[in-house]
Amino acid sequence: MLDKIKHYYKLVKEKKIDIIAINLGILGVLVGIVFSTPIINQIFVWFILFGVCIRLYDFTEKIEHDIVPYDFNRILPPPKKDAKKFR
């Protein structure tokens, strides 16, 4: 099942379905506004949502990939020892 999801995701990215879905959704919403039919707007908003979700997933995947692990022990100075606390 996971292999199928990965396969379809790669196919979506190769064909740039996210950009096509967003553009198609915007066009459909504009047509729905011009002809004042709310059902067209309600249908084509899903295309926009689908495209935006794919773009957000790509963004989070890129962020996770580009995270540089920091060693805060090297970056931050050691805390000052207070002699009064230990008495």
Secondary structure, DSSP 4 states (H G I P E B T S, - for coil): -HHHHHHHHHHHHHHTHHHHHHHHHHHHHHHHHHTT-HHHHHHHHHHHHHHHHHHHHHHHHHHHHHPPP--HHHHSPPPPPPTTTT-
